[in-house]
Amino acid sequence: MYADNTLTPKEVSRLCALGTLARGAMPYGELASTIRHFMDRVQGPSLDVMGTSLEFLKYEGLVQAAAPDQGEDTRLTITDSGRAELELLLTTNIRPGATDINKLIVALKFRFLHLLDGTARQAQVDALIDATEVELARLADLRGHHTGDGGYLLMWLDHEIDTLEARVNWLGTLDSKLN
């Protein structure tokens, strides 16, 4: 984890693996394929998030084989230590900025948000609202600075600001439903 309590790219795949297994046991090969599919579809293929091997998660005691080793057909399950690690990863901060890795982290938070207790779930939605509002303020400031410029920057900024405002409203609705 970075010093600001945000995920490194490798921890993102770890979050995906543990969250997927928290939903139920899965064969090793299927788990690897599921992780790769989700992350590639949200962010696109990236070497940055090629994460820790599933073998390393087994070595750390975060996952275990449900039965004797059968290669790629071995069903993996999450351990109690893995559940604790999953909760830690799910409750990390989000770095400012609209990066591909942030988009993936937010998608994973929403994919596994239901695995957190009510208080932690509420805190994560509040953190997402805060992060979106910071991004909105940053772009509004940029727009204000370039009001007199020609070109299409203002049109693009207006579109981005509208998108962020809609996200804040959507998150506010979700926040109300969780209360």
N, C-alpha and C positions, 0 to 999 in steps of 0.2 A: 504494500500500500504506500502511496505517496504520503509525505508529511502532513498534507492537508486532509487526510482521511478520505482520499478518493482512490478509486481502483486503478491499478496499472493495467495495461492491455492484457497481460497474461492472466490476471485475476478475473477478467471478464469471462473467459472460457471456463474457468473454475466455477464461477457463479452459475453459468449455464449448465454445467455438468451436475453440480450438486442440486440445483433447483429441479432439473429434469428428474433426477433420481428420487427427490423428495415426493414426487407425484406417484412413484411406484417403481418397483424393480424392473430392470431392462437388460437385455443381452448386451454384452460389451460392444459388439459391432454395430448394433442398432443405436446405442447411446452415442458412439462416436459420429455416426452418420447424422443423427438428430441434431447434435451440437453444431456440426459443420453447416448443415442446412439452414438452421435458424440464423446463425451469425452471418453467413454469406448472403442471406436474403434481406437482412436488415441493413447491413453495412456494406456488403460486397466483399469479395475475397480479399483477405488481408493477412500478411505474414505477421503483423503486430499482435494479433490475437490468436495465434496458433497455440497458445496456452500449454499448460502442463499436461503431460500424458495421463491417461486414466490409470496407468500402472503407478505413477507417482502418487495419485490420490489414494490408491490402495496401500502403498507403502506408508503414507502418513496416517492411515487409519480412518480416513474420511469416508471411504467406501469399502465394501467387502464383497467377496463372492458369496452368493446365496447357496451355492453348492460347489462341489469340487471343480477345479479348473477344467473348462471344456473349450478353451480357446475363445474365439469370437462369439461362441454361443453361451459362454458363462454369463449368468444373470448377476448383475451387480445391484447392490442395495446401499443406501446411505446409512451411515452409523450415527450414533448420538453425537460424536465429535463432528461428523459431517454436518449435522443439523445446526450445531452451534456455529460452525464456520459459515454455513449458508446464511444464518441470521446476521452475522457480522458483515458479510459481503453485501447483503440486501440493505443494510442500514447505513452504508457509507454515504458520504457527501457526493455531490455532483460538481464537477469543475465548471466554471463559467465558460460560455462560448458554445457555438453550434457546431461541434465537431462530429465526425462519424462515430467516434468511440463513445461520445456522450449519448448519441442517438441509440446506440446499441445498449448502453447501460440503462437508459430510461426504458427501452423496450423490455429488457430483462426484469427490471423492477416491476413493471406492470404485469409481465408474464407470471411472476412469482409473488406478487404483493399479497395475495390471499393466504400465503403460507405464514405470514407474520400475525402476531396477535393484534388486537384492535388498536392499542396505544401505539405500537411500532408502525402499524399500517397508516394511522393518522399522521404520525410524524413524517413519514416518507412523502405523503401527499403534500403536506405543508412545505417540506423541503423542495419539492418539485415546483410548487407555486412560487416560492422565494427565488429559485434559480431562474424561472421563466421571467419573473418581474425584473430581475437584475439584467437579463439579456434585453428585455424590452426597453429599459431605461438607457442602456448602452446605445441601442439603435436609434432611439428618439434623440439622444444627444448628438449622435452622428448626423442625423437628418437636420437638426437645428443648425449645425455647423455648416452644412452644405446647401442651405435653402436657396442661395443665389446662383448655384452652379447650373450650367446647362447640361444637356445629356439626359440620360435615363436613370441616373443613380436614385433620384427621389422616387421615381415610380417603383423601382425595386425595393427601396427601403419602406415605402408605404405598404407594399405587398408583405414584406417580412414582418412589419409591425402589426398589420392586420392578423396575420397568422399567429403571432405571439399573443395578441389580445384575445383571440378566439381560444387559444390554449389555456390562458389564465381563466377565462370564463368556464371552460370545460372542467378544468381542475377544481374550480370553486364549486361547481355542481357536484363533482365526485366527493369533494370534501364534506359538503352538506349531507350527502347520502351516508357517509361513514360515521357522522355524528349521531 
